[in-house]
Amino acid sequence: MGTQPSAAAADGAAAYELLGETYDRWCRSVTEDIGFYVDLALESGGGPVLEIGVGSGRVAVPVALAGVPVVGVDASPVMLERARRRAGEHAIDLTLVHGDMRDLPDLGRFPLITIPFRALLHLRDDEQRLALLRDMRGRLSDGGRLAFDVFHPDRLDILWTHDRWMEREPEIFERAIWSPEGRSVSLTVRSGASEATMELWWAEPQAWARLLAEAGFESVECFGWFDRRPLEPESSDSVWIAA
């Protein structure tokens, strides 16, 4: 199914606090997006990069290792501490900020803002999505770009996975309870005796294109995957670059 989101919004922070070290084991096989975001960071002219939903540093640390400074924001103190530890293991510095992506302090302007790992699924409706996109537009420096990826399940995704426990990683299971009419999913992750549940909401690609235009982005690229293949009607993921 591939619906793991990043630790980002305050509404979902409690789930990530419960996940703790399980988070990294849960998403350890997810590597397909790292090169995409590292390349964008290198193209940004030296950064710094603002990463919303930095989680445990899965993307931020490779970006920093490539020589581009990162300011990472997350609503989960547990995830931020894990990001600090991961950065320390590589002898690099990340600037980490505890905060909700919907209500960020003034952090300056950036040539690149990234929102990886489907973190925008923590926003429940178009009102929240548009407000965040407008905020991100205002935080970009001249010529800056916003990049993010999102998930929008098709009928088969829902049919095959609804209300079924599936082993995502060894001894880590997840169950999705889909609500297509509300474009929402209740995702539960279980490892041993621990269990965490988060609520996520998706939007279709046409909605994201409309919202980006309303937010003031004049140049928008949309892809069906991180290798920049075209978005097809059956694609369940979309990857966006907007300026």
QUIHU-V509256 format. One record per residue. N is the residue number from 1. RES is the residue in one letter. SS is DSSP state (~ for helix, > for strand, _ for the rest). PHI is phi in whole degrees, 0 to 359 (NA if undefined). Layout:
n->N res->RES ss->SS phi->PHI
n->N res->RES ss->SS phi->PHI
This chain:
n->1 res->M ss->_ phi->NA
n->2 res->G ss->_ phi->69
n->3 res->T ss->_ phi->258
n->4 res->Q ss->_ phi->298
n->5 res->P ss->_ phi->264
n->6 res->S ss->_ phi->277
n->7 res->A ss->_ phi->281
n->8 res->A ss->_ phi->223
n->9 res->A ss->_ phi->268
n->10 res->A ss->~ phi->299
n->11 res->D ss->~ phi->300
n->12 res->G ss->~ phi->260
n->13 res->A ss->~ phi->301
n->14 res->A ss->~ phi->300
n->15 res->A ss->~ phi->296
n->16 res->Y ss->~ phi->287
n->17 res->E ss->~ phi->298
n->18 res->L ss->~ phi->290
n->19 res->L ss->~ phi->294
n->20 res->G ss->_ phi->53
n->21 res->E ss->_ phi->293
n->22 res->T ss->~ phi->297
n->23 res->Y ss->~ phi->306
n->24 res->D ss->~ phi->290
n->25 res->R ss->~ phi->289
n->26 res->W ss->~ phi->296
n->27 res->C ss->_ phi->246
n->28 res->R ss->_ phi->293
n->29 res->S ss->_ phi->272
n->30 res->V ss->_ phi->272
n->31 res->T ss->_ phi->229
n->32 res->E ss->_ phi->294
n->33 res->D ss->_ phi->267
n->34 res->I ss->~ phi->296
n->35 res->G ss->~ phi->300
n->36 res->F ss->~ phi->300
n->37 res->Y ss->~ phi->286
n->38 res->V ss->~ phi->296
n->39 res->D ss->~ phi->299
n->40 res->L ss->~ phi->298
n->41 res->A ss->~ phi->297
n->42 res->L ss->~ phi->294
n->43 res->E ss->~ phi->284
n->44 res->S ss->_ phi->280
n->45 res->G ss->_ phi->84
n->46 res->G ss->_ phi->103
n->47 res->G ss->_ phi->75
n->48 res->P ss->_ phi->287
n->49 res->V ss->> phi->259
n->50 res->L ss->> phi->263
n->51 res->E ss->> phi->252
n->52 res->I ss->> phi->267
n->53 res->G ss->_ phi->78
n->54 res->V ss->_ phi->291
n->55 res->G ss->_ phi->57
n->56 res->S ss->_ phi->266
n->57 res->G ss->_ phi->87
n->58 res->R ss->_ phi->303
n->59 res->V ss->_ phi->263
n->60 res->A ss->~ phi->298
n->61 res->V ss->~ phi->294
n->62 res->P ss->~ phi->300
n->63 res->V ss->~ phi->297
n->64 res->A ss->~ phi->295
n->65 res->L ss->~ phi->296
n->66 res->A ss->_ phi->280
n->67 res->G ss->_ phi->98
n->68 res->V ss->_ phi->250
n->69 res->P ss->_ phi->297
n->70 res->V ss->> phi->232
n->71 res->V ss->> phi->253
n->72 res->G ss->> phi->250
n->73 res->V ss->> phi->243
n->74 res->D ss->> phi->206
n->75 res->A ss->_ phi->273
n->76 res->S ss->_ phi->255
n->77 res->P ss->~ phi->301
n->78 res->V ss->~ phi->297
n->79 res->M ss->~ phi->294
n->80 res->L ss->~ phi->298
n->81 res->E ss->~ phi->294
n->82 res->R ss->~ phi->293
n->83 res->A ss->~ phi->295
n->84 res->R ss->~ phi->300
n->85 res->R ss->~ phi->295
n->86 res->R ss->~ phi->296
n->87 res->A ss->~ phi->297
n->88 res->G ss->~ phi->297
n->89 res->E ss->~ phi->297
n->90 res->H ss->_ phi->255
n->91 res->A ss->_ phi->57
n->92 res->I ss->_ phi->235
n->93 res->D ss->_ phi->252
n->94 res->L ss->_ phi->244
n->95 res->T ss->> phi->271
n->96 res->L ss->> phi->247
n->97 res->V ss->> phi->234
n->98 res->H ss->> phi->275
n->99 res->G ss->_ phi->182
n->100 res->D ss->_ phi->275
n->101 res->M ss->_ phi->297
n->102 res->R ss->_ phi->273
n->103 res->D ss->_ phi->208
n->104 res->L ss->_ phi->270
n->105 res->P ss->_ phi->287
n->106 res->D ss->_ phi->289
n->107 res->L ss->_ phi->246
n->108 res->G ss->_ phi->98
n->109 res->R ss->_ phi->243
n->110 res->F ss->> phi->226
n->111 res->P ss->> phi->285
n->112 res->L ss->> phi->211
n->113 res->I ss->> phi->240
n->114 res->T ss->> phi->240
n->115 res->I ss->> phi->228
n->116 res->P ss->_ phi->282
n->117 res->F ss->_ phi->57
n->118 res->R ss->_ phi->62
n->119 res->A ss->~ phi->298
n->120 res->L ss->~ phi->291
n->121 res->L ss->~ phi->292
n->122 res->H ss->~ phi->280
n->123 res->L ss->_ phi->269
n->124 res->R ss->_ phi->273
n->125 res->D ss->_ phi->203
n->126 res->D ss->~ phi->294
n->127 res->E ss->~ phi->298
n->128 res->Q ss->~ phi->293
n->129 res->R ss->~ phi->297
n->130 res->L ss->~ phi->295
n->131 res->A ss->~ phi->300
n->132 res->L ss->~ phi->293
n->133 res->L ss->~ phi->297
n->134 res->R ss->~ phi->296
n->135 res->D ss->~ phi->296
n->136 res->M ss->~ phi->297
n->137 res->R ss->~ phi->300
n->138 res->G ss->~ phi->287
n->139 res->R ss->~ phi->266
n->140 res->L ss->> phi->276
n->141 res->S ss->> phi->284
n->142 res->D ss->> phi->303
n->143 res->G ss->> phi->80
n->144 res->G ss->> phi->287
n->145 res->R ss->> phi->230
n->146 res->L ss->> phi->250
n->147 res->A ss->> phi->229
n->148 res->F ss->> phi->203
n->149 res->D ss->> phi->228
n->150 res->V ss->> phi->219
n->151 res->F ss->> phi->237
n->152 res->H ss->_ phi->216
n->153 res->P ss->_ phi->293
n->154 res->D ss->_ phi->261
n->155 res->R ss->~ phi->301
n->156 res->L ss->~ phi->289
n->157 res->D ss->~ phi->307
n->158 res->I ss->~ phi->292
n->159 res->L ss->~ phi->298
n->160 res->W ss->~ phi->284
n->161 res->T ss->~ phi->245
n->162 res->H ss->> phi->301
n->163 res->D ss->_ phi->57
n->164 res->R ss->_ phi->239
n->165 res->W ss->> phi->281
n->166 res->M ss->> phi->232
n->167 res->E ss->> phi->279
n->168 res->R ss->> phi->281
n->169 res->E ss->> phi->224
n->170 res->P ss->_ phi->309
n->171 res->E ss->_ phi->68
n->172 res->I ss->> phi->236
n->173 res->F ss->> phi->243
n->174 res->E ss->> phi->224
n->175 res->R ss->> phi->226
n->176 res->A ss->> phi->248
n->177 res->I ss->> phi->253
n->178 res->W ss->> phi->272
n->179 res->S ss->> phi->229
n->180 res->P ss->~ phi->301
n->181 res->E ss->~ phi->296
n->182 res->G ss->~ phi->260
n->183 res->R ss->_ phi->48
n->184 res->S ss->> phi->223
n->185 res->V ss->> phi->216
n->186 res->S ss->> phi->260
n->187 res->L ss->> phi->251
n->188 res->T ss->> phi->246
n->189 res->V ss->> phi->245
n->190 res->R ss->> phi->232
n->191 res->S ss->> phi->219
n->192 res->G ss->_ phi->61
n->193 res->A ss->_ phi->270
n->194 res->S ss->> phi->267
n->195 res->E ss->> phi->209
n->196 res->A ss->> phi->221
n->197 res->T ss->> phi->234
n->198 res->M ss->> phi->226
n->199 res->E ss->> phi->258
n->200 res->L ss->> phi->230
n->201 res->W ss->> phi->226
n->202 res->W ss->_ phi->242
n->203 res->A ss->_ phi->226
n->204 res->E ss->_ phi->283
n->205 res->P ss->~ phi->305
n->206 res->Q ss->~ phi->298
n->207 res->A ss->~ phi->291
n->208 res->W ss->~ phi->297
n->209 res->A ss->~ phi->298
n->210 res->R ss->~ phi->296
n->211 res->L ss->~ phi->294
n->212 res->L ss->~ phi->297
n->213 res->A ss->~ phi->295
n->214 res->E ss->~ phi->296
n->215 res->A ss->_ phi->282
n->216 res->G ss->_ phi->102
n->217 res->F ss->_ phi->281
n->218 res->E ss->_ phi->262
n->219 res->S ss->_ phi->237
n->220 res->V ss->> phi->229
n->221 res->E ss->> phi->245
n->222 res->C ss->> phi->229
n->223 res->F ss->> phi->234
n->224 res->G ss->_ phi->270
n->225 res->W ss->_ phi->192
n->226 res->F ss->_ phi->286
n->227 res->D ss->_ phi->274
n->228 res->R ss->_ phi->68
n->229 res->R ss->_ phi->294
n->230 res->P ss->_ phi->296
n->231 res->L ss->_ phi->285
n->232 res->E ss->_ phi->258
n->233 res->P ss->_ phi->304
n->234 res->E ss->_ phi->271
n->235 res->S ss->_ phi->297
n->236 res->S ss->_ phi->258
n->237 res->D ss->> phi->231
n->238 res->S ss->> phi->222
n->239 res->V ss->> phi->238
n->240 res->W ss->> phi->236
n->241 res->I ss->> phi->230
n->242 res->A ss->> phi->228
n->243 res->A ss->_ phi->220
